[in-house]
């Protein structure tokens, strides 16, 4: 039994080491029901016959998910009928138990349910949008109605206000006392400071910020103050505090935080994997658990993950997103800007590669001597394709050729900012130098601080980022990875890829740097300059999980583990991991071919792998177990520092073109769209409506259709660009106009022209009163902006401010629905079929 003073707070069901734990805590429940009141002992209450509020069961083993009933500490708050037992890292501290007992979770849940969220949408406060409110409600629904779930994932596109959303969520959770203290976890100091500034600056209620109401601890606080309600920390520092601190006096209890918010939750999981049913007996769990998960598993807390890119490994930790607001939805709703079709810059070297022929002497960069040296004659051809540019081979001529063209497209003195992604820090320096030289060559001198490198190793990178965001200069920033995620600079309107990206997650994060609205510079879209054939190399989310879970595990360990493996299925997994590691190792330069042949009996590692794959699983295990000398050699081998080749190969610009997905020409893109419409006009309801009865089209229909078309590669900005280049017509048409033109042969006209013609006809029909004319002009303005205005839309912004549909309808003597129908008919010249 666990007492605090003379008060009985908990009972423990203690099992023998390794014995199964009763996860429904039957024995503890029996203890709690059979407690007999005694003099000097205070019983805290009676809950359906249970006289102890908190129950535990343990056998002394550290918790492992695969043997949940044989490990860990299991805990149950018996006071609520629908509470479920769960595993926790250790026992709660006495102070934790007292807080838990005093906390009224049903009351807090009732407050969350009953208190409206309207105040979060006020312009004097956070000004949250509908989708942000929906995200908060999705989290609250899990907390209130699904107590068995302790993790939730919000997937919201970059630039849609995740920070504001989470401030609103945190304020609600703390205001209702649903949680006592929140840990806000990030993996970069810069991201923490950016979020912390939001908690201090953004107003939430009555013109006060979160920090005006509640105490916040920043990064400098190693331990949270007793009265702090939210604590910011990096995952690296938190892991150090939890697992490396030798002082027991300052050890954080598992209930120090009862809620954890993880920003940019897609990061930090690449080596995260659960041990399978056999590995738990011979693997070290720390090889499999990422830093983020170590923190999440340590605390007895509800966790919320925030990400724009919910990858497979993120979902495995937080489950599938409970709410998703995509980039395409945000663009269609007008909250983010769209990307123009990519501008592809092709050069001779980018298309043909850098080649040293047999007999030539390639040059390499000697880092230690800081000089370019010549190697011996090549016995065979040496070739690098564009994926190796600026990493494996330094090529100033390629960079200069691309950047010479780029200076024709960007203005170093304009309001729109440019972000260039480089391959390495050295590459970033080269780009900065060449850009300044090429601007000067075309007669555009630039201030020294207009083009700068912003990477993690420069002096005071945070100050550079602030200047890039808030000041005129720098106007062009070159980065490697510091600005790829979580940094908010709305003025970025040009992205330049001078490096390949394999990860779809990283690519989406990079694109997200430019999607934010910026009315200050009249930003309507952003441009992507692709100098490296970017889209060829991008992998999808699901390809991001490495086969070798922990690359640091050596061959000897992997082969020795066969002795502990009992099934062919698990042995096959182990064989695959060894082969994957061999595939990596074979690329190391300097491996002794004679040694490889001696240890394997094959001429090369490739041949050895091929022989291995031809065997059945029993023979494979036997072969791999016997190769102890091979494993010893490979484990002890240390590759000499790889040469970074230096190329003087000449380069010339070949083509600057616009990318149209899988199509090379704008005419092909338009024809592909026309064929898609023709083949699907009877299958997709919205297409049929647009062609035959456009007045019946609702905004939700149009949004759903636009999202569907986007998945097929057809979107408005690319259509506009293709039409302009193919037809030599620059018409600001909407998707409805393009569809009707291609399906019906209608003349393509802009939405504004279509709407204005309809209203002009309406205005001429009768003498409208001044108030009526004013309201019609507001509806006209909204139709130009949105394309569709229905009766339902008149109860939303901006019409809700003047009383919504009911009040507006009275101004028109209850004829407003008929007037709207007439406007829609006039927009399409009355050419509708029944």
N, C-alpha and C positions, 0 to 999 in steps of 0.2 A: 504494500500500500504506500501511496505517496501523500504525505501530509505537508501542509504549510502551516506552521504553528500547530494548533490542535484541530485544524480543519482538514477533513478527508477529501482530497481532490481527485485521486485516481487510484486504480488498482492495476497490477501488472500480472499477466499470465506468463510465467517464466517456463520455457521449454528447455529440454536438453539440446546441446549444440547439434545442429543437423536435423533435429526432429521437425516434422511438419508443424507449421503454425496454423492454428485455426483462424482463417482470415475473417470469419464472422465473429470471432472472439467469444465463443460459447462459454468457455471456462471463466473468462473475465466477467461476462454477463451474470454468470451464476454467483460469482463473488459479490458483485454489485447488488444483487437482489437479496443475498443472505446476510448482508451487513446488519449487525445488531447494535442499536443505540447503546452507548456506554457513557458513564459519567466522565466528563473531561474531554470527550471527543465530540466535535461539532460536525453533524451531517448537513451538507449544504442544501439538500432538498430531496424531493421524491419525483421521479420522472417515470410514470407508468410502472411503478414498482421498483425501479432502479434507484438506489440511494447514493450512487457515486456518479458524477457527471462525465468523467473521462476514463477510458479503458485502453490498456495497452496489451500487446502480446509480442514476445520476442524469444528467439533461441540463441541470440548472441552473434549471429552471422551477419555480415554486411549484405545489404539488399542487392539482389540481382534480379532483373525483370524475368529472366527465363526460368528461374526457380523461386518465384514470388512466395510460394507457400512454404519454402524452406529457409527463407532469409529475411533480414530486415526487422524493423520495428513496425508493428501494425497498430493503428490508432483509430479510435472511434469516439466521437462526441455523442453520447447516448441520449442527450436531452431532446433532440428532434427525431421524430419517427422516421423521416425519410433520409437521414444522414447515413452514409455508407462508410465502412472501414476503408482505410487506405494505408499504404506504406509510407513511412517518413524516414529521414536520414538518421534521426536519433530521438532522444526524449526532449520534450519541451522543458524549458527552465521554469522554476517556481513563478517567476514574474510573468512568463508567458501564459501559464495556466490561469493565473489570477486575471489577466487581461481577457483571456478567452471566456472565462466564467462571467465576467462583467459585461462582455460585449453581447448585445441583443441583435443577433443576425436576422431573425424574422422581422423585427421592427425596421432594421436598415433596409431589408428587401422590400418591405411595404412602402417605405419612403421612395425608393427607386421607382417602384411601379406607379405610385400615386402622384409624385411630384412631376409636373410637366417639364419638358426640355425647351419650351419656347424661349426662355430667357437667353439660351445659348445662341439664338438666331438674331437677337437684337443687334442693330448696327452700332449701338453704344457699347456692346460687349464683344464677344468673339465673332459674331456675324457668321455663324456656321451655315453651310448650305444643307439642302435636304439630304444629300447622300452622306454627309458627315454625321448628321443626326441619326440616319439609318445605321451607320457603323457603330455608333455608341449604343444604340438600342439593341443591336445584335449581341454585343458583349454583355450588356446588362441582362438580356434574356438568358444567356448561358449561366451567368452567376446566380440568377434568381431561380430558374426552373430546372437547371441541370447541375446540381451540386456535385454530382459524380465526376463531372468534367472539370479539370483544373488548368487547362491550357486552351487558348483561343488565338486564332491568326486572322489579322485584318490585312487584306491585299488591296492597296490603293495606289494608283499610278503616281509616279513621281510628279510633284507639283500640284497635287490635289489637296494639300493641306493636312498631312498626317500629324504635324506638330500641333496645329490648332485643334484637330480632332481629339488628340490624346490629352491636351490640356482640359478640354471640356469633359472628357471621360474621367480624368483624375480628379477634377473638381467635384463631380457628382459622387464619385466613390468615397472621397474624403468627407464631403459635406454631409452625407448621410451616415457617416461612421461605419460604412460597410467594410472598409479596411482602415487599419490604424496607421500604417506606414508603407509607402511605395518605394521600391528600388527602381530607378530609371537607368537601364543598362545599355551602354554603347561600346563600340570597339575602337573609337577614336576620340581623343580629347576634343578635337574641333567640333565633332557632332554633338558632344555633350554640352559644350559652351553655347552652341547655336540653339539647342533645345532649352537650355537654362535661361537664356535671354528671353525666349518666348514666354516662359512661365513668369518671368519678372515684368515683361512689357505688355503683353496682351491683356486687355481688360476682359474679365469674365462676368462680373455682376456689379451693378451700382458704381460703374467707372473705377472699379478696383481690380487689380490683377490677383492671380493665385497667391503670389508671394505677399500681397497685402493682407491676405486672410490667414495664410498658414506659413509655418516656418519651413524653409528649404535649406538643405545642406548641399553644398557644391562639391566639386572634385577634391578640394583640399581637405575635406573632412574624411579622415580615415574611418572613424566610427561615428555613426549618426547620433546627434544630440537626442536627449530623452524626449524633447517636445517636437522634434522634426517630423513632418508628415510626408516628405518626399526627399530622397537622397540620390544624387547623381554619382555614378561611378563608371569607370571603364571595366570591361570584363577582365582585362589583364590584372588590374589592381585588386579586383574582388577575389579572383582565384588565389592570388598571393596571400591575401588576408585569411582566406578560408583554409588553405592547404599548406602554407609555408610558415605560418606564424607559430613561433615556439612558446609564446606566452599564453597560458590558459586563462589568465585574468581578463584578457581582452577578446577572448574567442567569441565570435558572434553566435548567438543561439539560432536554432532553426526557425524561430518565429520572430526574428528581428524585423523581417519584412513579411507582410502577409499578401502583398501583391508585387509582381515584378513586371515592368514594361520593357520590352526588348526592342530597341530601335534598329532599323535595317537588319531584320531577323534572318535574311538570306545569307548574311556573312558569318564566317566562323564555323561552318559545319562540314567542310569538305572531308575531314577525316573522321566524321562521326558515323558510327555504325554499331548496331547492337550485336553482341556476341551471340552466335547461334547455340543450339542446345548442347553441342559437344565442346565448343571452345571455352565455355565457362570453367571447365575443369583444368585447362592448361594455359589459358591466355591471361595477360594482365589487363584488367578492365580499363585502366587509364590509357591504353593504346587505342581504345575505341571511343572514348568519350571526349568530345570537344570542350573547350573552355566554357562556352556558353552553357552547355548542358550540365557541366559540373556545378555551375552556380544554380541553375534551375532545380537540379536534383537535391541540392543541399537544403534549400529553404522550403518550409511547409507553406507554400504560397501559390496563389492563383497567378498565372503568367499570361500576358498578352503580347503577341509578336506583331510587329509592324513591318511590312515590306511592300515594295512595288513589284517584286519578282518572286512569286511563291514557287521556289524550286522543289524538286522531289525531296531532297534531304531536309528542307524546312518543314514540309508537310509531315514528315515522319516524326518530328519532334512536337509540332504544335497542332497536328491534325490538319485536315483540309480547311481552307479559309471559311470562316463563318459569314464573312461579307467580302464581296469583291467589287471594286469599281475600277474598270480598266481604262487604259489610255484612250482607246477608241471611244468609249462612252464619254469620257471627259472632253474630248475634242468635239464630239457631236453635241454635247450640252453647252459648249462654248466656254468651258473652264480652262482648257489648255489649247495651245496652238498646234497646228498640224505641220508635218514635215513636207517640204517640197520634194519632188522626185530627186533622188541623189544625182549629184554631178560627178561623173567619173572622169578622172584624169589618167590617161594611159600614155606610157612612154615606151620606148624601145626596150629598156631594161626590165620594166615591170611585166612586159609581155613575153620576152625571150629569156629573161634571167641573166645572171652574171656568170660567165663561163671562162675558165682558164683551160686552154687546150693542153693535150698531152705534150710534154716537153717544155711548157712554159714554167716560169718561176713566179708563183704567187707571192704577194707581199702580205705580211701580217703586222699587227700592232703589238709591240712588246711593252706591256704595262710597266714592268719593273724598270726597264731602261728608258721608258717614255720615248720610244722611237719606232719608226717603220723599218722592218727588216725583211730581207728577201729569203725565201725558202729554196730548197733544192728543186731541181726539175721534176715535174709531175710524171709519174709513170702511167697515169690515166687521166681522163678528163675530170675536172672539178666544176660542179655547177651548183648555184644557189638560185632558187626561185624567190619570188617576192616575199614569201613567208619568213625568209631568213634575213631580209634586208634590215640593216641598222641594229640587228642583234648579233647574228653570226658573221655578217660582213658589213663593214662600214662603207657607205657609198655616197660620197658628197655629191657626185654628179647627178644621181637620181633625185636626191633631195632638192638640189638647186633647180633642176628642170621642172619639178612639180611646183616648187614655191615661186618660180619665175612666172608660172601661169596663175598661181593663186593671187598674186598681188593685183591682178586685173579684176578680181572679184570682190575684194574686201577693202574697206576704207579704214586705215589706221587712225584717222581723226574723227570718224563718225560716232554716232551714239550707240549703234549696234556693236556688241562685243563678239569676239571670236575665241573659240577654245580649240586648241590643237593637241591631239593625243600622240605622244612620242613613244618610242619603244624602250628607251633607256634614258638615264639622266644625261649621259654624254650626247645622245641623239637630240635631247631637248636643247642643250647648249648649241649644237650645230644649227638647229632650226632657227633659234633666236638670231644667231649671227647672220645666216644666209638671208633671212627675211629683211633685216635692216639693210643689208647690201642690195637686195633686189628692189626694195622700195626706193632707195637712193638712185639706183640705176635708171628708174623710170621717172626721176625727177620729183619724188615724193619723200623729202627728208622727214624722218620721224624722231620725236624726242626719245632719249635713251630708255625712259621708263614706260614707253608706249607698248613695247613688246618685251615680255619678261617670262622667265621660267618660274613656275610655281610647283615645286616638288617637296617631298618630305625632308630633304637634306639641306634646303636653303636656309639662310638666316631668317628667323621669325616668320615662318610661312603663314601663320594666322593673320599677321598684319598685312601681308601681301594679298591674302584672300579678301580681307575687309576692303582694301583699296580697290581691288578688282571689282568688287560688288558696288561700292558706294561712290567712287571717284571716277573722273574722266579717264585717267590712266592708272594702271595699264588697260589698254583697249584689246590687246591680243595676249592671251596667256597660253603657255605651252606646258603641259603636264604629262606625267607618266601614269600615276594612279591616285594622287592626292585629291584631285577634283573629279574623280569618276563617279562618286556616290555621295549623297547626303548634303551636297553644297548647293545653296540657293542663290543663283545670280540671274534674275529675270531678264537682264539685257542681252544674255547670250543668244545670238541669232544665227551664228555660223559654227558648225562643228567640222573639224578637219581630221580625218583619220590618216595618219602617217604610220600606223602600226596595225598589224593584224589582230583580230580578236576572235578567239575560238568559243568563248562562253556566251551563250544567249543572254544569260543573266547580266553579265558585265556589259554587254552591248546595250541592253535595255536601260541599264543604269546610266550609261554614257549618253544615250539619246535623251534621257530624262533631264539632262543638264540644260536643254534648250526648249523644253515644252512649256515653260511658264509664260503666262500672259505678261505683257509689259506695255500698257497703254501709253506710258511716258514716251516711248519711241515708236508708237503706232505699229507694234509688232503683230503681224497677221499670220506669219509662218516662220519656219526656220529652214536653213539649208544645210545639207550634208555633202561634204566634198570627200570623195572616196578615191584615194591614190593607191590603194593596196588590194584592189579586188576583194573588198571587205566581206561581201555576203557569201562568197564561196566557202569561207573557212568557219562560219559560225555554226556551232552545235546547238541543239535544242536543250531545254531545261533538263530533260530526262537523261541526257548524256553526261551529266556533270559528276556522276559518282565514280570515283576511281576503283578499279578492281583490287589494287593493292591498298588495303585500308590504311596501313601505316608503313610508308616506304622505308622507315628506319629499321624495321624488323629484318634481320639478316637471313641469308640462305640457310645457314646452319640451324637456326632456330626453327624456320619453317619446315625443313626436312626432318628435324628431330621430333616435331609434333605429330608425325605420322604414328608414333608409338602410342599416342593417346587417343587416336581416332578409331572409332569402332564401326562406322558405316561407310559403304562405298560412296554414298551421296556426299558425305562430308569430305571424304578423301578426294573426290573429284574437284571440290571447291579449292582444296589446298593445292592440288596440282595446277589448277588455273592460276592461282596466286603466284606460284613459283615460276610458271611460264611467263606471266606478265612481268615479273621482276627480271627474268632473263632477257625479255624483249627490251627492257630499259637498259640493262647492263651491256648488251651487245653493241649499243651505240657509243659506249665509252671508247675514246681513242687510246691506243697504246697497249691494248690487251695482247698478250703474247700468243700468237697463233699456234706455236708449237706446244705450249702448255695446255691450251684448250684442246688440241688434238690428243695429247697424252692423257688428259683427265677424262675426256668424253668418248674417245675412239672415233670422233667425227671431225671433219675438216674445219667446220665452223660451228658456232652456237646455233645458227639457223638450221643447219643439218641435224644437230643434236635435238633441237626442238621438234623437228619434223619426225625423226625416229621415235621420239617420246610420244607424239600424238598418234602414231600408228599402233601403239600397244593398248591392251585393255587396262583397266584400272589397277588390277593386281600387279601387272608387270610395271606399270608406271610408278607405283609406290615403291616397288623393289628397286628399280633403277635409281630413283631419286634418293632413296635412303642409303644406297651404297656409294654415292658420289661425294663422300665426306671430304676428300682432298680437293675436289672441284669447288665445293662450297667454301672451304677454307681459303683457297686462292682468290675467289671472287669477292669474298667478304673483306679480305685484307688488301685487295687491290685499290689503290688510290689513283684516280686519273690525274694526269698532269693538267695544269690549267689549259683550258681549250684556247686555241688560237682564235683571235678575232681578226678575220681577214680584212684587208684594206684594198678597196677597188678603185682604180683610176679609169675604169671603162667609161667611154663616152656615152652620153645619153641624149636623146632628142624626143621632143613632144610628138606624139602620134595622133592623139584624138582627145577632145573634150566633149563628152556626150552626156545626155540625160538618161538615167536608168528607168526603165518601165517594167520592172519585175522580170519576168521571163522573156519579155519582148525586147527586141533591139530598136524597133522603130515606133514612133508615135502612131502611125497609121495601123500597125499591127495591134497595138494596144486597144485602139478604138474598135477595130474589127473584132477582136476577141471579146470585148464587152458586148458588142451588138449580137454576136453569136450566143453568148451566155443568156442575154435577155430573151432571144428568140426561143432557145431551148427550154427556158424555165418560166415563161410568162404564164403558163397554166398551172405551174406547180407552186409558185410563190404568190400568196394572196395579195400582198402589197403591190407587186408588179402589175397584177391584173387591175387593181384599183386605180393605179396611176394611169394606166392606158385607157380605161373605160369609164371610171367614176372617181376622178381625183377629188371631188368635193367631199367624198366620204372618208378620205384619208385622215387618220389621226396622227398626232405627233409620235405616239408610241409605235404605230405601224412603221412610220418613216425611220425612226431610230433603230428598230429591229432589223429593217431591211438594210440600212446602211452598215450595221455591224456584220450582217451576213455577207454583203458584197465585199467588205474589207477582208474577210477571211478568204475570199476568192481572188484577192489581189486588186480589186477595183475600188478606188476611193476618189473623192471629189477633187482633191488637189492634183492628183496625177492625171485625172481626166481633163482638168482644165489646162494643164501644161501640154498634154498630148494634143488636145484640140487646137490650142494656140499654135503649136509647131506644125501640125499636119494641115490645118485649114487656114492658117494665117488669120485667125479671128480670135480676138481677146475679149471674150464675153464672160462676165461674172455670173454664170449660170449656176443653178443649184442641181442637185441630183435628180429632182423631178423633171427639170427641163431636159437634161441629157437623156433620160430614159424615154420621154415622150418624143424627142427628136429622133432617136435611133429606132424606136418601135413604130412610130406613127408618121414620121417624116415632117413633124412640125418644125417651124423655123426656131432656131435656138435663140432665146432671149434671156436676159438676166432676170433674176427674181425681182429686183427693184423695178425694172421696166414693166414686168408682168403685173405686179401689185399696183403700181401707179396708174396703169391703164384702166384696171378694174375700178379703182376708187374714183378716177376722173369721170368714168361713166356713171358711177353711183352719185357723185356730187351733182351731176347735171340733171338727174332724174327729178329732183324736187328741191324745194327751198328748205334746207335744214336750219334749225335754230342754232344760235351761236354755241350753246352748251353741247348740242348734238354734234355739230361740226367739229368741235374740239375733241370730243370723245372718239369720233370716227378717225380723226387724224392720229390719235394715240394708238388706235387699233391698226391703222395703216403703218405706222412706224414699227409696231411690234411684228406685223406680218413681213415687212421687209427684212427684219432681223431674224425671224424664226421660220418663215415660210408658211406656217400654219397657225391659225388662232381659232380655237373651238370654244363652245360654251363653257366647258370645264376649265379651259385656260384662263378665263376671265375671273376665276376665283383665286388665281395665283399671281405672283409678282409679274408686272408692276401694278396690275389692276386691283389687287386686294387692298391697296392703300386708299382707293377711292370707293370702297364698299363692295367690290366684287360684282358678279353677274347680276344678282338680284337688284342692286341699286342702279346699275347701268341700264338694265333692261327697262326699268321704270321710266328712264329718260326717253326711251324710244317707244313708250306706250305698249310695252311687252311684245314688240315686234323684232327684238334683236336677233333671235335665232333665224328668222326668215331673212334678215338683212345680211347676216354672216353667210347664209347659203347663197344668196344672190352674189355677194362679193366673190365667193369661190367659183361660182359659175362663170362670172365675167372674166376671171383670171385665165380660164381655159377656153375663152371665146364661145362658151356654150356648147362646145363640141364634145359631148359625152354620149356614150351609148347606154342603153338601159341595162 
